[in-house]
Amino acid sequence: MQLIIFDVGGILVPDATESIIYPALAQLIGISLEQFNEATKELKPRVTEGTLTLREMYAQVIARFHSHILAEKVLEKHKQLYIQHATKRDAEIIALIEKLKINYEVVCLTNAEPEIAAYNIEDGLYSYFEKVFLSTELHMKKPDIHIYKKVLEACNCPAEEALLIDDKEEYADGAIEAGLNVILFHNTKQLIKDLQTLDIQM
């Protein structure tokens, strides 16, 4: 193995988007979570691919339901909730990344939103990795097979020499289809055990 690719949300930091952020924003706009999810179903992929901003998505949802709240206020609440619930970094994962960097190239590949990615860059979240691959910059997202191939190409690494660590099964499946080795993350103890099984040096 020469390349280890980490997902970020749900591993290095908590993933609170679906569980906390979207329900709170639906309430702020004055609609049900079901209405929010239906209204954003076709917009979320565009946000993740960087062709639509979060602010633009919220403006469209507000217009659809004739809400009187400003899109800027919804975006502000999104950022506030993100900072509150999804920026606490896992010290054990950071220590593991530093150990892995001794023997492997360690990069991150994450689906993001333009405003949140910009915040994370400024906040140094991606600074632990040797290269950073963001869906918003690549204009494609996991589990699209081409995003994994893009990372392999940028790192000059054959698929069989790369390992993806991700907490979402559909993203893991996309990587497997691209020929990568995969560990589906559940917790740090399980991750270390799976790395040992693959004879990864730590």
C-alpha positions in Angstrom: 0.0 0.0 0.0 1.3 3.4 -0.8 -1.7 5.8 -0.6 -4.2 6.1 2.2 -7.3 8.3 1.5 -9.4 9.5 4.5 -12.9 10.8 4.5 -13.3 13.7 6.9 -16.9 14.1 8.2 -17.8 11.2 10.5 -14.1 10.2 11.0 -11.9 13.2 11.8 -14.9 15.4 12.9 -18.6 14.5 13.6 -21.1 14.5 10.8 -24.1 16.5 12.0 -25.6 17.6 8.6 -28.5 15.2 8.4 -29.1 14.6 12.1 -28.9 18.2 13.5 -28.3 20.9 10.8 -31.0 20.1 8.2 -33.8 19.5 10.8 -33.0 22.8 12.5 -32.9 24.7 9.2 -36.3 23.2 8.1 -37.8 24.5 11.3 -36.2 27.9 10.8 -37.7 28.2 7.3 -41.0 27.0 8.6 -41.4 23.7 6.8 -41.2 20.0 7.8 -38.0 18.0 7.4 -39.8 16.0 4.7 -40.6 19.1 2.7 -37.0 20.3 3.2 -35.6 17.1 2.0 -37.9 16.9 -1.0 -37.1 20.5 -2.0 -33.3 20.0 -1.7 -33.1 16.5 -3.2 -32.0 17.7 -6.7 -30.1 20.8 -5.3 -27.8 19.0 -2.8 -25.8 17.2 -5.5 -25.1 20.6 -7.2 -24.0 22.1 -3.9 -21.7 19.2 -3.3 -20.2 19.5 -6.8 -19.7 23.2 -6.3 -22.0 24.5 -9.0 -24.5 25.9 -6.5 -23.8 27.5 -3.1 -25.6 26.7 0.1 -27.0 30.3 0.1 -28.4 29.8 -3.4 -29.9 26.5 -2.4 -31.6 28.0 0.6 -32.9 31.0 -1.5 -34.6 28.5 -3.8 -36.2 26.6 -0.9 -37.4 29.9 0.7 -38.9 31.0 -2.6 -40.6 27.7 -3.1 -42.4 27.8 0.2 -42.9 31.6 0.3 -41.0 31.9 3.6 -40.1 35.4 4.7 -36.7 34.5 6.2 -33.6 35.7 4.4 -31.3 33.1 2.8 -28.3 34.8 4.5 -30.0 34.0 7.9 -30.4 30.4 7.0 -26.8 30.1 5.9 -25.6 31.9 9.0 -27.6 29.3 11.1 -26.1 26.5 9.1 -22.5 27.7 9.8 -23.3 28.3 13.5 -24.6 24.7 13.9 -21.7 23.3 11.9 -19.2 25.0 14.1 -21.1 24.0 17.2 -21.6 20.3 16.3 -19.1 19.3 13.6 -15.7 20.8 14.2 -14.4 18.9 17.3 -11.4 17.0 16.0 -10.7 13.5 17.1 -7.3 13.4 18.7 -6.9 9.7 18.2 -7.5 10.0 14.5 -5.1 12.9 14.2 -2.4 10.8 16.0 -3.1 7.9 13.7 -2.8 10.1 10.6 0.6 11.4 11.8 1.8 7.8 12.3 0.6 6.7 8.9 2.3 9.7 7.2 5.7 8.2 8.2 5.3 5.3 5.7 2.4 6.3 3.4 1.1 9.3 1.5 -2.0 10.3 3.4 -4.6 12.5 1.7 -8.3 13.4 2.2 -11.2 13.1 -0.1 -14.4 14.6 1.1 -17.8 15.7 -0.2 -18.3 19.3 1.0 -20.3 22.5 0.4 -18.6 25.6 -0.9 -19.1 27.8 2.2 -18.3 24.9 4.6 -15.2 23.9 2.7 -14.0 27.5 2.7 -14.5 27.6 6.5 -12.6 24.4 7.0 -9.7 25.6 4.8 -9.4 28.7 6.9 -9.8 26.7 10.1 -7.0 24.4 9.1 -9.1 21.2 9.2 -7.4 19.8 6.1 -3.8 20.7 7.2 -3.2 17.1 8.5 -3.2 15.7 5.0 -0.5 15.9 2.3 -3.1 16.5 -0.4 -6.7 17.7 -0.2 -9.4 16.6 -2.6 -12.7 18.5 -2.3 -15.9 17.6 -4.3 -16.5 21.3 -4.7 -13.2 21.8 -6.5 -13.2 18.6 -8.5 -16.9 19.3 -9.6 -17.8 15.6 -8.9 -18.6 13.8 -5.7 -18.4 10.4 -4.1 -19.5 7.7 -5.0 -18.8 8.7 -8.6 -16.1 6.3 -9.7 -14.3 9.1 -11.6 -13.6 11.0 -8.4 -11.5 8.1 -7.0 -9.7 7.8 -10.3 -8.9 11.5 -10.2 -7.3 11.1 -6.8 -5.3 8.1 -8.0 -4.1 10.0 -11.0 -3.1 13.1 -8.9 -1.2 10.9 -6.5 0.3 8.7 -9.3 -0.9 5.6 -7.5 -2.4 2.4 -9.0 -5.8 1.5 -7.5 -4.6 -1.7 -5.9 -2.0 0.3 -3.9 -4.6 2.7 -2.5 -6.8 2.4 0.6 -10.0 4.4 1.2 -11.2 4.9 4.8 -14.8 6.1 4.8 -17.8 5.9 7.1 -20.5 5.7 4.3 -21.1 2.4 2.7 -22.2 3.8 -0.7 -18.9 5.8 -0.9 -17.0 2.6 0.0 -18.8 0.7 -2.7 -17.8 3.4 -5.3 -14.2 3.0 -4.3 -14.4 -0.8 -4.5 -15.8 -0.4 -8.0 -12.8 1.8 -8.9 -10.5 -1.0 -7.7 -9.3 0.5 -4.4 -8.9 -1.3 -1.1 -11.5 -0.1 1.5 -12.1 0.1 5.2 -15.6 1.0 6.3 -15.1 3.1 9.4 -17.3 2.5 12.5 -14.9 3.6 15.3 -11.2 4.2 15.9 -10.6 0.8 17.6 -12.1 -1.1 14.7 -10.2 1.0 12.2 -6.8 0.2 13.9 -7.7 -3.5 13.9 -8.6 -3.4 10.2 -5.4 -1.5 9.4 -3.4 -4.2 11.2 -5.2 -6.9 9.3 -4.0 -5.2 6.1 -0.4 -5.1 7.5 -0.4 -1.3 7.4 2.5 0.1 9.4 1.6 2.4 12.3 
